[in-house]
Amino acid sequence: MPIYANSDYMIKRREELELNQRDIAWRVSLFGMKLSNTQYSRIERNVEGYTNIQVETAFAIARALECNIEDIFRIEFENDIKDFPPAPSQKRKMKSGTRNSVKQTIGKQLRKIREDLKLPAREAGKGIGVNPSYIYLIEKGDGSMETMDKLARFYGYDLKDITPTSS
């Protein structure tokens, strides 16, 4: 992972602090990092090919220059990703959300059919062997697909006939 120095800013900041390159190398050593003034000079001048800087050293240099690391260094990842694909947990939520919205749509359609048949939930529940309160849950989309299918068949429909198609 190459780390590139912002040479102009580093020089400007060092001069504002009235320090020389040896002083910065000394300050970095106070953080327990080994950095010679020659190495610091190469980093500050952004010498071609001198991008293999340890992250800890980069942080120590930023502290020595009394600035933020992002002001003086730019890190590039070899396999940079611009747009991350959905994480597994996001995929599960998206899939679950789609399934739930389909079930809600089916539930609404089952409710409409029941109301068109002028059938009370009590009778629908008795017809498929469930508690009438479960019929209301099904109509909200909270029931299982198997029970929704059972209810649709009780009403004289095939579930696939009332299942929304994906566009």
Accessible surface in RSA format (square Angstrom, percent):
REM  Atomic radii and reference values for relative SASA: ProtOr
REM  Chains: A
REM  Algorithm: Lee & Richards
REM  Probe-radius: 1.40
REM  Slices: 20
REM RES _ NUM      All-atoms   Total-Side   Main-Chain    Non-polar    All polar
REM                ABS   REL    ABS   REL    ABS   REL    ABS   REL    ABS   REL
RES MET A   1   104.04  53.9  62.13  41.1  41.91  99.8  60.07  51.1  43.97  58.3
RES PRO A   2    32.71  23.8  29.14  26.6   3.57  13.0  32.34  26.7   0.37   2.3
RES ILE A   3     1.26   0.7   0.85   0.6   0.41   1.0   0.85   0.6   0.41   1.1
RES TYR A   4    61.19  28.6  60.50  34.4   0.69   1.8  31.31  23.5  29.88  36.8
RES ALA A   5     8.88   8.2   1.01   1.6   7.86  17.9   1.49   2.1   7.38  19.6
RES ASN A   6    69.96  48.2  62.41  60.3   7.55  18.2  21.08  50.7  48.88  47.2
RES SER A   7    24.30  20.5  20.80  27.8   3.51   8.1  20.30  43.2   4.00   5.6
RES ASP A   8   117.58  82.4 109.78 109.3   7.80  18.4  34.59  81.4  82.99  82.8
RES TYR A   9    66.19  30.9  63.18  35.9   3.02   7.8  45.20  34.0  20.99  25.9
RES MET A  10     0.00   0.0   0.00   0.0   0.00   0.0   0.00   0.0   0.00   0.0
RES ILE A  11    57.16  32.5  57.16  42.6   0.00   0.0  57.16  41.2   0.00   0.0
RES LYS A  12   117.33  57.2 113.88  69.9   3.45   8.2  71.58  64.4  45.74  48.7
RES ARG A  13    45.25  19.0  44.70  22.8   0.55   1.3   5.35   7.3  39.91  24.2
RES ARG A  14    30.50  12.8  30.50  15.5   0.00   0.0   0.00   0.0  30.50  18.5
RES GLU A  15   106.80  61.3  92.55  70.0  14.25  33.9  35.38  68.4  71.42  58.3
RES GLU A  16    95.91  55.1  63.03  47.7  32.88  78.3  43.22  83.6  52.69  43.0
RES LEU A  17    41.70  23.2  21.83  15.6  19.87  50.0  26.13  18.4  15.57  41.9
RES GLU A  18   156.04  89.6 125.27  94.8  30.77  73.3  47.23  91.4 108.81  88.8
RES LEU A  19    34.79  19.4  25.47  18.2   9.32  23.4  28.35  19.9   6.43  17.3
RES ASN A  20    77.90  53.7  76.05  73.5   1.84   4.4  32.64  78.6  45.26  43.7
RES GLN A  21    44.53  24.9  42.98  31.4   1.55   3.7  12.42  26.4  32.10  24.3
RES ARG A  22   158.13  66.4 155.88  79.5   2.25   5.4  56.00  76.5 102.12  61.9
RES ASP A  23    48.27  33.8  47.84  47.6   0.43   1.0   5.29  12.4  42.99  42.9
RES ILE A  24     0.00   0.0   0.00   0.0   0.00   0.0   0.00   0.0   0.00   0.0
RES ALA A  25     6.83   6.3   5.83   9.0   1.00   2.3   6.18   8.7   0.65   1.7
RES TRP A  26   150.60  60.4 144.74  70.1   5.86  13.8 125.82  67.1  24.77  40.2
RES ARG A  27    59.81  25.1  59.47  30.3   0.33   0.8  11.77  16.1  48.04  29.1
RES VAL A  28     0.00   0.0   0.00   0.0   0.00   0.0   0.00   0.0   0.00   0.0
RES SER A  29    53.65  45.3  39.12  52.2  14.53  33.5  30.30  64.5  23.35  32.7
RES LEU A  30   118.59  66.0  83.90  60.0  34.69  87.2  87.85  61.7  30.74  82.7
RES PHE A  31    94.75  47.4  69.39  43.0  25.36  66.0  75.98  46.1  18.77  53.7
RES GLY A  32    66.50  82.0   0.00   N/A  66.50  82.0  37.29 102.3  29.21  65.4
RES MET A  33    49.36  25.6  45.02  29.8   4.34  10.3  37.43  31.8  11.93  15.8
RES LYS A  34   200.35  97.7 173.37 106.4  26.98  64.2 122.10 109.9  78.25  83.4
RES LEU A  35    19.92  11.1   6.32   4.5  13.60  34.2   7.00   4.9  12.92  34.8
RES SER A  36    53.46  45.2  41.01  54.7  12.45  28.7  47.13 100.4   6.33   8.9
RES ASN A  37    51.85  35.8  49.20  47.5   2.65   6.4   1.64   4.0  50.21  48.5
RES THR A  38    74.26  52.8  70.05  71.0   4.21  10.0  43.35  58.2  30.91  46.7
RES GLN A  39    67.39  37.7  67.39  49.3   0.00   0.0   9.60  20.4  57.80  43.8
RES TYR A  40     0.00   0.0   0.00   0.0   0.00   0.0   0.00   0.0   0.00   0.0
RES SER A  41    16.63  14.1  16.63  22.2   0.00   0.0   7.61  16.2   9.02  12.6
RES ARG A  42    99.71  41.9  99.71  50.8   0.00   0.0   5.54   7.6  94.17  57.1
RES ILE A  43     3.63   2.1   2.93   2.2   0.70   1.7   3.54   2.5   0.10   0.3
RES GLU A  44     1.38   0.8   1.38   1.0   0.00   0.0   0.00   0.0   1.38   1.1
RES ARG A  45   138.01  57.9 115.79  59.0  22.22  52.9  53.69  73.4  84.32  51.1
RES ASN A  46    57.26  39.5  41.30  39.9  15.96  38.4   7.17  17.2  50.09  48.4
RES VAL A  47    52.40  34.5  45.24  41.0   7.15  17.2  51.45  44.7   0.95   2.6
RES GLU A  48   169.50  97.3 144.18 109.1  25.33  60.3  67.41 130.4 102.10  83.4
RES GLY A  49    65.89  81.3   0.00   N/A  65.89  81.3  37.11 101.8  28.79  64.5
RES TYR A  50    61.16  28.6  57.65  32.8   3.51   9.1  46.33  34.8  14.83  18.3
RES THR A  51    26.46  18.8  26.46  26.8   0.00   0.0   8.19  11.0  18.27  27.6
RES ASN A  52   146.38 100.9 120.23 116.2  26.15  63.0  33.74  81.2 112.64 108.9
RES ILE A  53    13.84   7.9   2.84   2.1  11.00  26.5   7.13   5.1   6.70  18.2
RES GLN A  54   121.47  67.9 112.19  82.0   9.28  22.1  38.82  82.6  82.65  62.7
RES VAL A  55    50.78  33.4  48.56  44.0   2.22   5.4  48.56  42.2   2.22   6.0
RES GLU A  56   100.81  57.9  95.89  72.5   4.92  11.7  43.38  83.9  57.43  46.9
RES THR A  57    14.11  10.0  14.11  14.3   0.00   0.0   5.48   7.4   8.63  13.0
RES ALA A  58     0.17   0.2   0.17   0.3   0.00   0.0   0.17   0.2   0.00   0.0
RES PHE A  59   107.24  53.7 107.01  66.3   0.23   0.6 107.12  64.9   0.12   0.4
RES ALA A  60     5.41   5.0   1.84   2.8   3.58   8.1   4.85   6.8   0.56   1.5
RES ILE A  61     0.00   0.0   0.00   0.0   0.00   0.0   0.00   0.0   0.00   0.0
RES ALA A  62     3.14   2.9   3.14   4.8   0.00   0.0   3.14   4.4   0.00   0.0
RES ARG A  63   150.91  63.4 143.54  73.2   7.36  17.5  41.94  57.3 108.96  66.0
RES ALA A  64     0.81   0.7   0.00   0.0   0.81   1.8   0.81   1.1   0.00   0.0
RES LEU A  65     0.00   0.0   0.00   0.0   0.00   0.0   0.00   0.0   0.00   0.0
RES GLU A  66    92.09  52.9  70.94  53.7  21.16  50.4  32.64  63.1  59.45  48.5
RES CYS A  67    24.74  18.7   2.98   3.3  21.76  51.1  14.51  36.8  10.23  11.0
RES ASN A  68    88.79  61.2  84.32  81.5   4.47  10.8   6.21  14.9  82.58  79.8
RES ILE A  69    29.73  16.9  26.15  19.5   3.58   8.6  26.15  18.8   3.58   9.7
RES GLU A  70   126.94  72.9 102.84  77.8  24.10  57.4  59.45 115.0  67.49  55.1
RES ASP A  71    52.40  36.7  42.98  42.8   9.42  22.3   9.23  21.7  43.17  43.1
RES ILE A  72     0.00   0.0   0.00   0.0   0.00   0.0   0.00   0.0   0.00   0.0
RES PHE A  73    13.06   6.5   0.78   0.5  12.28  31.9   2.43   1.5  10.63  30.4
RES ARG A  74   132.06  55.4 127.38  64.9   4.68  11.1  72.36  98.9  59.70  36.2
RES ILE A  75    65.27  37.1  42.46  31.6  22.80  55.0  42.46  30.6  22.80  61.9
RES GLU A  76    72.87  41.8  69.47  52.6   3.40   8.1  25.53  49.4  47.35  38.7
RES PHE A  77   124.86  62.5 114.80  71.1  10.06  26.2 115.33  69.9   9.52  27.3
RES GLU A  78   144.65  83.0 106.16  80.3  38.49  91.6  44.54  86.1 100.12  81.7
RES ASN A  79   133.86  92.3 115.66 111.8  18.20  43.8  38.27  92.1  95.59  92.4
RES ASP A  80    83.97  58.8  56.09  55.8  27.88  65.9  17.08  40.2  66.89  66.7
RES ILE A  81    89.62  51.0  74.46  55.5  15.15  36.5  77.62  55.9  11.99  32.5
RES LYS A  82   169.75  82.8 139.17  85.4  30.58  72.8 108.65  97.8  61.11  65.1
RES ASP A  83   128.02  89.7 107.80 107.3  20.23  47.8  36.89  86.8  91.14  90.9
RES PHE A  84   158.74  79.4 131.46  81.4  27.28  71.0 131.60  79.8  27.14  77.7
RES PRO A  85    96.20  70.1  79.78  72.7  16.42  59.7  87.33  72.1   8.87  55.1
RES PRO A  86    58.49  42.6  48.00  43.8  10.49  38.1  52.65  43.5   5.84  36.3
RES ALA A  87    44.13  40.6  38.34  59.2   5.79  13.2  43.93  61.9   0.19   0.5
RES PRO A  88    94.68  69.0  91.81  83.7   2.87  10.4  93.99  77.6   0.69   4.3
RES SER A  89    53.32  45.1  50.93  68.0   2.39   5.5  29.50  62.8  23.82  33.4
RES GLN A  90    94.03  52.6  92.60  67.7   1.42   3.4  26.10  55.6  67.92  51.5
RES LYS A  91   115.60  56.4 113.22  69.5   2.38   5.7  57.13  51.4  58.48  62.3
RES ARG A  92   154.65  64.9 149.66  76.3   4.99  11.9  76.08 104.0  78.57  47.6
RES LYS A  93   153.90  75.1 144.05  88.4   9.86  23.5  91.62  82.5  62.28  66.3
RES MET A  94   111.62  57.8 101.74  67.3   9.88  23.5  90.56  77.0  21.05  27.9
RES LYS A  95   140.78  68.7 133.92  82.2   6.86  16.3  82.97  74.7  57.81  61.6
RES SER A  96    38.21  32.3  38.15  50.9   0.05   0.1  17.06  36.3  21.14  29.6
RES GLY A  97    37.37  46.1   0.00   N/A  37.37  46.1  31.71  87.0   5.66  12.7
RES THR A  98    86.70  61.7  81.21  82.3   5.49  13.1  59.34  79.7  27.37  41.4
RES ARG A  99   120.51  50.6 114.94  58.6   5.56  13.2  49.87  68.2  70.64  42.8
RES ASN A 100    67.33  46.4  67.33  65.1   0.00   0.0  14.21  34.2  53.12  51.3
RES SER A 101    55.38  46.8  52.35  69.9   3.03   7.0  40.02  85.2  15.36  21.5
RES VAL A 102    44.75  29.4  43.71  39.6   1.04   2.5  44.75  38.9   0.00   0.0
RES LYS A 103    32.34  15.8  32.34  19.8   0.00   0.0   0.96   0.9  31.38  33.4
RES GLN A 104    85.94  48.1  85.72  62.6   0.22   0.5  11.68  24.9  74.26  56.3
RES THR A 105    51.58  36.7  50.41  51.1   1.16   2.8  27.10  36.4  24.48  37.0
RES ILE A 106     0.00   0.0   0.00   0.0   0.00   0.0   0.00   0.0   0.00   0.0
RES GLY A 107     0.00   0.0   0.00   N/A   0.00   0.0   0.00   0.0   0.00   0.0
RES LYS A 108   144.03  70.3 138.16  84.8   5.86  14.0  83.17  74.9  60.86  64.8
RES GLN A 109    64.48  36.1  62.45  45.6   2.04   4.8  24.13  51.4  40.36  30.6
RES LEU A 110     0.00   0.0   0.00   0.0   0.00   0.0   0.00   0.0   0.00   0.0
RES ARG A 111   101.84  42.8 101.84  51.9   0.00   0.0  25.77  35.2  76.07  46.1
RES LYS A 112   126.68  61.8 125.24  76.8   1.45   3.4  96.11  86.5  30.57  32.6
RES ILE A 113    17.52  10.0  16.74  12.5   0.78   1.9  17.52  12.6   0.00   0.0
RES ARG A 114    16.94   7.1  16.94   8.6   0.00   0.0   0.00   0.0  16.94  10.3
RES GLU A 115    86.37  49.6  73.17  55.4  13.20  31.4  34.06  65.9  52.31  42.7
RES ASP A 116    92.71  64.9  65.91  65.6  26.80  63.4  30.30  71.3  62.41  62.2
RES LEU A 117    94.16  52.4  69.26  49.5  24.90  62.6  73.33  51.5  20.83  56.1
RES LYS A 118   179.70  87.7 149.66  91.8  30.05  71.5 112.41 101.2  67.29  71.7
RES LEU A 119    41.48  23.1  38.19  27.3   3.30   8.3  38.96  27.4   2.53   6.8
RES PRO A 120    58.56  42.7  49.47  45.1   9.09  33.1  57.92  47.8   0.64   4.0
RES ALA A 121     4.22   3.9   1.82   2.8   2.40   5.5   1.82   2.6   2.40   6.4
RES ARG A 122   144.59  60.7 141.79  72.3   2.80   6.7  53.85  73.6  90.74  55.0
RES GLU A 123    63.26  36.3  61.08  46.2   2.17   5.2  14.87  28.8  48.38  39.5
RES ALA A 124     0.00   0.0   0.00   0.0   0.00   0.0   0.00   0.0   0.00   0.0
RES GLY A 125     0.00   0.0   0.00   N/A   0.00   0.0   0.00   0.0   0.00   0.0
RES LYS A 126   152.22  74.3 128.26  78.7  23.96  57.0  88.80  79.9  63.42  67.5
RES GLY A 127    40.36  49.8   0.00   N/A  40.36  49.8  13.71  37.6  26.65  59.7
RES ILE A 128    13.62   7.8   3.07   2.3  10.55  25.4   9.27   6.7   4.35  11.8
RES GLY A 129    67.65  83.4   0.00   N/A  67.65  83.4  36.33  99.7  31.32  70.2
RES VAL A 130    38.89  25.6  24.34  22.0  14.55  35.1  32.71  28.4   6.19  16.8
RES ASN A 131    97.82  67.5  84.22  81.4  13.60  32.8  26.83  64.6  70.99  68.6
RES PRO A 132    48.13  35.1  48.13  43.9   0.00   0.0  48.13  39.7   0.00   0.0
RES SER A 133    66.86  56.5  62.53  83.4   4.33  10.0  44.52  94.8  22.33  31.3
RES TYR A 134    62.93  29.4  62.75  35.7   0.19   0.5  47.50  35.7  15.43  19.0
RES ILE A 135     0.00   0.0   0.00   0.0   0.00   0.0   0.00   0.0   0.00   0.0
RES TYR A 136   100.52  46.9  99.78  56.8   0.74   1.9  64.63  48.6  35.89  44.2
RES LEU A 137    78.49  43.7  78.48  56.1   0.01   0.0  78.48  55.1   0.01   0.0
RES ILE A 138     0.00   0.0   0.00   0.0   0.00   0.0   0.00   0.0   0.00   0.0
RES GLU A 139     6.64   3.8   0.99   0.8   5.64  13.4   1.09   2.1   5.55   4.5
RES LYS A 140   139.17  67.9 123.46  75.7  15.71  37.4  76.10  68.5  63.07  67.2
RES GLY A 141     5.57   6.9   0.00   N/A   5.57   6.9   0.13   0.4   5.44  12.2
RES ASP A 142    95.35  66.8  67.45  67.1  27.90  66.0  19.25  45.3  76.10  75.9
RES GLY A 143     0.45   0.6   0.00   N/A   0.45   0.6   0.45   1.2   0.00   0.0
RES SER A 144    42.56  36.0  35.04  46.8   7.52  17.3  35.44  75.5   7.12  10.0
RES MET A 145    66.01  34.2  62.87  41.6   3.14   7.5  62.28  52.9   3.73   4.9
RES GLU A 146   134.06  77.0 123.19  93.2  10.87  25.9  72.30 139.8  61.76  50.4
RES THR A 147    20.20  14.4  19.17  19.4   1.03   2.5   2.37   3.2  17.84  27.0
RES MET A 148     0.00   0.0   0.00   0.0   0.00   0.0   0.00   0.0   0.00   0.0
RES ASP A 149    38.20  26.8  38.20  38.0   0.00   0.0   8.29  19.5  29.91  29.8
RES LYS A 150   115.16  56.2 109.56  67.2   5.60  13.3  67.68  60.9  47.47  50.6
RES LEU A 151     0.00   0.0   0.00   0.0   0.00   0.0   0.00   0.0   0.00   0.0
RES ALA A 152     0.00   0.0   0.00   0.0   0.00   0.0   0.00   0.0   0.00   0.0
RES ARG A 153   143.82  60.4 125.40  63.9  18.42  43.9  51.01  69.7  92.81  56.2
RES PHE A 154    86.00  43.0  55.12  34.1  30.88  80.4  64.21  38.9  21.80  62.4
RES TYR A 155    16.16   7.5   0.29   0.2  15.87  41.3   3.34   2.5  12.82  15.8
RES GLY A 156    67.02  82.6   0.00   N/A  67.02  82.6  34.44  94.5  32.57  73.0
RES TYR A 157    95.10  44.4  87.55  49.8   7.56  19.7  51.24  38.5  43.86  54.1
RES ASP A 158    44.05  30.9  40.33  40.1   3.72   8.8  13.18  31.0  30.87  30.8
RES LEU A 159    19.80  11.0  19.80  14.2   0.00   0.0  19.80  13.9   0.00   0.0
RES LYS A 160   151.61  74.0 130.57  80.1  21.04  50.1  86.92  78.2  64.69  68.9
RES ASP A 161   102.34  71.7  67.01  66.7  35.33  83.5  23.63  55.6  78.71  78.5
RES ILE A 162    18.42  10.5  13.09   9.8   5.33  12.8  17.85  12.9   0.57   1.5
RES THR A 163    45.94  32.7  35.27  35.8  10.67  25.4  32.40  43.5  13.55  20.5
RES PRO A 164    49.30  35.9  28.47  26.0  20.83  75.7  38.57  31.8  10.73  66.7
RES THR A 165   126.63  90.1 103.39 104.8  23.24  55.4  77.23 103.7  49.39  74.7
RES SER A 166   118.65 100.3  82.20 109.7  36.44  84.0  53.83 114.6  64.81  90.8
RES SER A 167   158.55 134.0  79.99 106.8  78.56 181.0  81.26 173.0  77.29 108.3
END  Absolute sums over single chains surface
CHAIN  1 A    11354.6       9540.3       1814.2       5973.6       5381.0
END  Absolute sums over all chains
TOTAL         11354.6       9540.3       1814.2       5973.6       5381.0
